[in-house]
Amino acid sequence: MAKPITTIKKNIPTEEEKKKESLDQLAAELADHDAALKKTLELVRELHDSGILEAVHAMLKAKTDIAQIAVEQATREPVTNMINNVMGAAGVLAEMEPEVTKKLLGSISSGMEEAKEHLKSPQKVGMFDLLKVMNDPDINRAIGFGIRFLKGMGKGLKEQ
Protein backbone atom coordinates (compact mmCIF):
# COMPACT_ATOMS: atom_id res chain seq x y z
CA MET A 1 0.00 0.00 0.00
CA ALA A 2 1.16 3.49 -0.82
CA LYS A 3 1.83 6.13 1.74
CA PRO A 4 -0.81 8.80 2.09
CA ILE A 5 0.13 12.30 0.89
CA THR A 6 0.47 14.57 3.88
CA THR A 7 2.12 17.62 2.36
CA ILE A 8 1.77 19.35 -0.99
CA LYS A 9 4.86 20.98 -2.39
CA LYS A 10 4.01 24.10 -4.32
CA ASN A 11 6.51 24.87 -7.06
CA ILE A 12 7.19 28.62 -6.89
CA PRO A 13 9.46 29.71 -9.73
CA THR A 14 12.40 31.93 -8.93
CA GLU A 15 12.98 35.26 -10.65
CA GLU A 16 15.54 33.66 -12.92
CA GLU A 17 13.11 30.91 -13.92
CA LYS A 18 10.41 33.53 -14.61
CA LYS A 19 12.82 35.47 -16.85
CA LYS A 20 13.87 32.32 -18.69
CA GLU A 21 10.24 31.30 -19.25
CA SER A 22 9.42 34.80 -20.48
CA LEU A 23 12.38 34.76 -22.89
CA ASP A 24 11.38 31.31 -24.16
CA GLN A 25 7.85 32.52 -24.76
CA LEU A 26 9.13 35.64 -26.56
CA ALA A 27 11.44 33.51 -28.72
CA ALA A 28 8.51 31.28 -29.66
CA GLU A 29 6.38 34.32 -30.58
CA LEU A 30 9.22 35.74 -32.69
CA ALA A 31 9.62 32.44 -34.51
CA ASP A 32 5.88 32.26 -35.20
CA HIS A 33 5.68 35.84 -36.52
CA ASP A 34 9.07 36.40 -38.11
CA ALA A 35 7.66 37.71 -41.43
CA ALA A 36 5.55 40.34 -39.67
CA LEU A 37 8.49 41.32 -37.48
CA LYS A 38 10.77 41.69 -40.52
CA LYS A 39 8.21 43.91 -42.26
CA THR A 40 7.82 46.02 -39.11
CA LEU A 41 11.57 46.46 -38.81
CA GLU A 42 11.78 47.37 -42.50
CA LEU A 43 9.03 49.96 -42.03
CA VAL A 44 10.77 51.47 -39.00
CA ARG A 45 14.07 51.54 -40.94
CA GLU A 46 12.41 53.39 -43.84
CA LEU A 47 10.79 55.86 -41.45
CA HIS A 48 14.15 56.45 -39.79
CA ASP A 49 16.02 56.85 -43.09
CA SER A 50 13.49 59.37 -44.41
CA GLY A 51 13.54 61.41 -41.19
CA ILE A 52 9.86 60.87 -40.46
CA LEU A 53 10.57 58.84 -37.33
CA GLU A 54 12.56 61.72 -35.79
CA ALA A 55 9.80 64.18 -36.69
CA VAL A 56 7.11 61.99 -35.11
CA HIS A 57 9.30 61.51 -32.04
CA ALA A 58 9.76 65.29 -31.70
CA MET A 59 6.00 65.80 -32.13
CA LEU A 60 5.27 63.28 -29.39
CA LYS A 61 7.67 65.05 -27.05
CA ALA A 62 5.99 68.40 -27.80
CA LYS A 63 2.41 67.06 -27.84
CA THR A 64 1.10 69.47 -25.19
CA ASP A 65 2.57 72.48 -27.01
CA ILE A 66 1.17 71.27 -30.33
CA ALA A 67 -2.26 70.65 -28.80
CA GLN A 68 -2.27 74.13 -27.28
CA ILE A 69 -1.36 75.72 -30.63
CA ALA A 70 -4.04 73.69 -32.42
CA VAL A 71 -6.70 74.76 -29.92
CA GLU A 72 -5.62 78.40 -30.17
CA GLN A 73 -5.77 78.26 -33.97
CA ALA A 74 -9.15 76.49 -33.99
CA THR A 75 -10.73 79.08 -31.69
CA ARG A 76 -9.68 82.08 -33.78
CA GLU A 77 -12.63 84.05 -35.17
CA PRO A 78 -11.90 83.36 -38.87
CA VAL A 79 -11.77 79.62 -38.19
CA THR A 80 -15.01 79.61 -36.17
CA ASN A 81 -16.65 81.72 -38.90
CA MET A 82 -15.51 79.20 -41.51
CA ILE A 83 -16.87 76.29 -39.45
CA ASN A 84 -20.20 78.09 -39.02
CA ASN A 85 -20.34 78.87 -42.76
CA VAL A 86 -19.62 75.24 -43.68
CA MET A 87 -22.32 74.05 -41.31
CA GLY A 88 -24.79 76.58 -42.77
CA ALA A 89 -23.92 75.56 -46.33
CA ALA A 90 -24.28 71.89 -45.39
CA GLY A 91 -27.73 72.65 -43.99
CA VAL A 92 -28.78 74.39 -47.20
CA LEU A 93 -27.40 71.57 -49.34
CA ALA A 94 -29.25 69.04 -47.21
CA GLU A 95 -32.53 70.82 -47.97
CA MET A 96 -31.94 70.89 -51.73
CA GLU A 97 -32.90 68.05 -54.01
CA PRO A 98 -29.78 66.25 -55.31
CA GLU A 99 -31.12 66.13 -58.88
CA VAL A 100 -31.62 69.92 -58.95
CA THR A 101 -28.16 70.51 -57.49
CA LYS A 102 -26.57 68.15 -60.03
CA LYS A 103 -28.40 69.82 -62.92
CA LEU A 104 -27.45 73.32 -61.69
CA LEU A 105 -23.77 72.40 -61.28
CA GLY A 106 -23.73 70.81 -64.73
CA SER A 107 -25.29 73.96 -66.17
CA ILE A 108 -22.68 76.12 -64.46
CA SER A 109 -19.96 73.95 -65.97
CA SER A 110 -21.47 74.31 -69.45
CA GLY A 111 -21.79 78.05 -68.95
CA MET A 112 -18.15 78.32 -67.94
CA GLU A 113 -17.10 76.51 -71.14
CA GLU A 114 -19.18 78.90 -73.26
CA ALA A 115 -17.75 81.89 -71.39
CA LYS A 116 -14.19 80.65 -72.00
CA GLU A 117 -14.94 80.46 -75.72
CA HIS A 118 -16.18 84.06 -75.68
CA LEU A 119 -12.98 85.22 -73.97
CA LYS A 120 -10.98 83.90 -76.92
CA SER A 121 -12.71 86.28 -79.33
CA PRO A 122 -12.19 90.05 -79.17
CA GLN A 123 -15.86 90.63 -80.10
CA LYS A 124 -17.53 93.44 -78.14
CA VAL A 125 -21.10 92.94 -76.90
CA GLY A 126 -23.36 95.88 -77.60
CA MET A 127 -26.86 96.86 -76.56
CA PHE A 128 -28.38 95.61 -79.84
CA ASP A 129 -26.58 92.26 -79.34
CA LEU A 130 -28.25 91.92 -75.92
CA LEU A 131 -31.69 92.53 -77.40
CA LYS A 132 -31.05 90.02 -80.21
CA VAL A 133 -29.95 87.22 -77.87
CA MET A 134 -33.14 87.57 -75.82
CA ASN A 135 -34.78 85.45 -78.55
CA ASP A 136 -32.30 82.61 -77.96
CA PRO A 137 -34.20 80.01 -75.87
CA ASP A 138 -31.09 79.01 -73.87
CA ILE A 139 -30.30 82.58 -72.89
CA ASN A 140 -33.95 83.33 -72.19
CA ARG A 141 -34.13 80.25 -69.93
CA ALA A 142 -30.99 81.31 -68.04
CA ILE A 143 -32.21 84.91 -67.63
CA GLY A 144 -35.60 83.68 -66.41
CA PHE A 145 -33.87 81.34 -63.96
CA GLY A 146 -31.64 84.18 -62.76
CA ILE A 147 -34.55 86.61 -62.31
CA ARG A 148 -36.58 84.06 -60.34
CA PHE A 149 -33.49 83.12 -58.32
CA LEU A 150 -32.94 86.78 -57.43
CA LYS A 151 -36.63 87.18 -56.55
CA GLY A 152 -36.51 84.16 -54.21
CA MET A 153 -33.28 85.39 -52.71
CA GLY A 154 -34.83 88.81 -52.12
CA LYS A 155 -37.82 87.22 -50.37
CA GLY A 156 -35.46 85.20 -48.22
CA LEU A 157 -33.51 88.33 -47.29
CA LYS A 158 -36.73 90.17 -46.44
CA GLU A 159 -37.89 87.37 -44.10
CA GLN A 160 -34.72 87.51 -42.06
Buried (B, 14 or more C-beta within 10 A) or exposed (E): EEEEEEEEEEEEEEEEEEEEEEEEEEEEEEEEEEEEEEEEEEEEEEBEEEEEBEEEEEEEEEEEEEEEEEEEEEEEEEEEEEEEEEEEEEEEEEEEEEEEEEEEEEBEEEEEEEEEEEEEEEEEEEEEEEEEEEEEEEEEEEEEEEEEEEEEEEEEEEEE
